[in-house]
């Protein structure tokens, strides 16, 4: 970030955090100065404000997805952001991060590469340990708590949660990093990144009185645990209900779920989400996972703007993602093998345009694919992507 822009960034960060009375705790940070690698969890836009405050008074370079650069690339580059397409192998990014730390600055990375869907840890890349070893600088983590509860990815309304909390921890000094193996670095990072925002909320006794607090939750909890139906969950106000069997759950001010009648299958939202994952894993292991539909496709080859590619056929099955379409009279075919993609980015009501979408990245392009005229959940596609990758990894390792 340019030096003269740093006071502006600090003021903007303070304006965001003061209403939420954010509490920042630093652990093992005595004597830790730039350069270092800062790894942050990702639950809401407020994460960036906490990071800015935590690094004060030092400047940093953030890794930002290409859609963040849309029509403001000059500004993002001016303040030190590095462009990246999500879930792709990018050698150029590694070189850029090395350049950042070599000149004495802080490199900031959000390794989950997307907002958490239900306030718990998303998948971390296996290459993270190698990156840390390559950069040869201290590894620092920044874990924020309360941001998902305040403004969940599935309903961005600010619920006024306070106080929110964050811990900034030096995980490895430069000397400790030199002695650690890649596997030990990955294990330490994975352990440090364990969090559960809903458990944190209940532990702190923070109540959310927002009357629409359950609205949008059906995008994450897409399968009914009572009748098993998929894509029939709906929400209204504080209620979550299944249109197939009629069962209703109430979301409390502590974000706990309670069945209005009968058994409460899952009171803790992440438990319901992990039950859905387990069901997807069964489909993958049985070799039966498959989904096909017509979809609207937008492309983002650069930060200048989206290209409307019209309608196409989206397939997600045991082989991975495939998009087949035609643009200006020429057919195109995009295939991303399941064994090469450890996770995928999804969006709910993306930009308020066409609804939920899955965004598929190649080295040269990003496709925003919106399923149409079918029952679906992009959340299930995200879970299936992760489970398919692990399935093929187990096969590769002979597990």
N, C-alpha and C positions, 0 to 999 in steps of 0.2 A: 504494500500500500504506500502511495506517495505520502511523504511526511506531513505535508500541509493539509491533507485530508483526514488525518488521524483524529484531531479534536472533534470534527464533525461526526465521525463514527462513534466516538466515545459518548458524545451527547445524545445521539440517537439510541444507543444501547441503554443509557441511563433512563431515558424517557420510557423505554419499554419495560424495564425491570423494576423501577420504583413502585408502580401500582401493584406489583406482585410480591414486593418485599423480599426479593431473592436473597438467599443466604449462600455465600460461597465459602467453602472450607478448603484449605490447601494442606496437602499431606506430602511429606518428604520433598517439599519444594524449596527448602532452604538452599541457597547457593545455585539453584538451577536458573540459568539465563540462556537466552537464545545463542546459538541455534538449537532447536529441538523439534521433534515431530509431535504434534498434538492430535490425539485420536478422540473424537467426540461421538456420543450417542445421538440419535436423531429422532425427535418426536414432534417438533413444531418449529416454526420460524424463530421463536424466541430463543432457540438454541444458539443462534448466531450472536445474539446480544450478550448472552452469558459468556460465550467464548471471547468476545471483544473485551468485556470487563475483566475476565480472568487473565488475559495476556497483557493488560495495561502495565506499563506504558509502551510496550513493544509492538512493532508492526508484524504483519503476517501475510501469507498468501494462502487463499482458500481454494480447494478443488470444488468446482461448481458444474452441475450438469448443463448440457448445451442449451436446453430450453430456458435456463436462467439468464443466458446471454441474449435472448431474443430481443432484437431491436434496441438493445442497450449495450452491445458488445464493447463499445468504446469506454463506457463508464465502468463496466466490470473489470476490464483490463487495467484501467487507470487505478483502481483501488486494489489491484493485485490478485485478481481471481484467475484461476487456471481452468480452462474448458476441458470437459471430459464427457464421453458417451458412456452411459451406465452399463455395467456388467460386460465390458469388453476388455481384452488385454491390450494395454496401451504402453508401449515402450517409451513413446515420447513423453508421457506423463511422468514416468520414473526419472527421465533426464531432467525435466523441469523441476521436480521436487528436489533432486540432487543440487541443482543450481541454486535453489532457494536457500537450502541449509548451508551450502558452501560459501554463500555471501553473508552468512550470519543471521538469517531471519528465521521465523517460525513457519513451518509447513503444517497447514491444518487440513485434516482429512476426516470425513464422515464415512467410516468403512462399511457401515450397514447399507449405504448408498440409496436409502429411501427412508421415509418416515415409517416408524413402527406402526403396524396395523392395529395392535391392541395393547400398546404400552409395554411390551416385553422385547427382549433382544431379538433382532433380525439376524439372518445368516451373515457371518463374517468370512471374507475371502481367505483361502488357505495361503495365498501369496503374501499376506500381511507381514509375517515373520521375516520373509526374505527381504521385503522392502525395508524394514527396520534395520536389518543387518547391513544392507547396502548403504543406507544413509549415514550410519555410524555417528548418530547424535542421540542424546537422551530421548526416551519415549515417555510421553506424558499422556494421561487419559483425563477426560473431562466428562463426568456422568451427571446429567441433569435429571431432576425428579420433579414431577408435577406438571410438566409441559403437556403430556398426553391427556392427563385428566382435565387440564384447563382448556385445551383446544385440540381434541382428537382428530386424526386424519379423516375420519368418516363424518365429522360435523365440526367445522372450524370455528364455530361460535365461541368467543372468549367468555369463559365461565367465571372469571375473576378469582381464580384459585390463588391463595396466599397463606403462608409464605411458600414459595417454591424453593428448592434447594439444589446445590451442585457441589460436587467434590472434584478438585483438581489434584491429581496424584502423579508423582514421578514414579513410573513403573520400573524403568531401567535407567540408571546413569550410563554414561558413555562407557565407563569401565566395566560395569556389570553386563552391558549388552555385548561387549566383545567376548566375554566368557560364556555367554549363553548360546545354546543351539537354536536353530530355527524353530524346532518343535517346542522348546521351552518358552521361547518368546510367544509363539502362538497360544500355548496353554495359558500363559500369564494374562495375555490380552483377553482371551475368551472368558477367563475367570473374572477379570475386572469388569467386563461388560455385561455381567448378569444383573438384570434389573427388572422390576415389575412395578409399573406406575400405579396400578390399581391396588396392589398390596401396600405400597407406600402410602397411598391415600387413606386406606383403612387404619394403618398403623398410626398415622398422624391425626386421625379423626377429622379430616377436612371434608366438610359437607358442600355439595353442589346443589344449589336450589333452582338452577335453570330448569324451567318447566318442559323444555324440549330436549332434555339430556339424553334420551334414548334414541332420538331421531337420527337415522343414518347407520345405526348399529347393525341393521340387517345386511349391510354390505360386507361386514366381517363375519357375522354369525348367520350364514346363508342356509344352514341345514338345521332342520327341526330335530332335537334329540328325543322328542316324544314319538313322532310317527316316521322320522327318517327322511321326509320329503326335502328335496333341495330346491332352492330358488323361490320358495313360497313364504319366506319370512318378511314381515312388514313391521313398521314402527309408527307410533304416533304419541307425541308427548313423552310420557315416562313409560309407555307400554311397548313391549316387543311381543309380536304374536304370529302364529302360523296360519296362513290362509287355507292350508290343506286340512288340518285337524282341528283348528280353532283354539289351541292352547295359548294361554296368555301369560307373560312374565312381566313383573313390575321392576323397574330399575330404581333403587333407593338413592338417597342423597349421598350415600357412601359408595355408590356405583356397584352395589351388590344386586344380583337378580333373585327374584322370588316368584315362584309360580303362584298365580292367583288361586288356582285350584290344583290339587294333586301334588305329586312329587316335584321338588325343585331339582332337576337333573344337574345343573351347574349354577352355583351362586356366583362363582368367580369367572369373569368374562374370559380371561386367558385359558382357563380349563376347557371351556366350550370350544374355543378356537383350536386347541391342541387335539381335542376329540375329532374335530373335522379333519385335521391333518392326518390323524391315525386312519381315518376312513379312506382318505385319498391314497395313503401308503398301501392299504390293502388292494386297491384297484391297480396300482402300479405293480405291486408284487405279483398280482394275478395276470398281469399283461393285458388288462382290459381297459385301461384309462384311454379315453378318446373323446374329443369334442370338435364339432365342425359347425360353422355357421357362415352366413353372409355378414360382411362387415364393411363399414366405411373406413377409409384409410387416408390419413394425412401424413406427409413426409416432411422431415426437417433436415435437409442436407447441410444447412449452415444456419447461422444466427440471423439471417435476413428475413425469414418468414416461412410459414407452412405452405406446402404444395398440396392441393386437393387431388388425390389420385382416384377419387370416386369409389365405387364398390368393388369388393374382392371377396375371395373365399379364404376364411381363416380356419386352419386346422391345427389343433394341439393334441398330439397323441404320443405314443411310446417313442416315436422317433424325434420329437421336438416340435417346434413351431414351424408352420409353413403358411405363407401368404401367396396366393395366386390371383393375379389381376391383369388388367390391361389399362395402359395410359397412352392417350393420343394414338390409338391404333396399334400399339406394340404391347405384346404380352410380357409380363415380368413374373419372376418366381424367386421368392426369398425363403430360404430354409436355414433355421438355426438348430443344429443337432442338440438333442437333450443332454448328451454327455459332455457338451462344451459350455453349458450355461448353468451355473450354480444357483442363480436366482433371476428374477425378472422384476422390472418396475411396473407398477400398475397405478392408475389414477381413478379416483371417484369424482364423477361430474367434472371432468377436466375442462377448465376454463369456462365452464357453464355452456359448452357448445353442444356436444352430441351425447353426453352421458359418460358412463364408465369406459375405460379403455386399458389396454395393455400396450406398453411401448417396447418395441423390439429394436435392438441396436446392432448395427454392423459397424465396421470400421469407418464407413463413409456416410452412413445415413441412419436416421431414426424414424421408424414407422409408428405412428399412433393409430392403433387399430381398435375401432369401436364396434363390438358385436351388435347386430340389429335383428329385429323380428324373431327373437328367440329368448328362452329363459336361460340365464347364465349368471355366473359370478366370477369376476376377474380375480377375486380372492382365491377361488379354487384353482385357477390357472397358476397363480403365484405359488400356492402350496404344492401343486403337481410339479411345477418346474423344479422346486427344491428336492422333492422326493424322487423325481426321475434322475436327477444328477447323482444323488446319493445311491440310488439303485445301481446305476452303471459304475459308480466308483467302487461299490462293494464287489461287483463282478470283476472289475479290473484288478482289484487287490486279492481276489479269490476268497472273499469273506462269505 
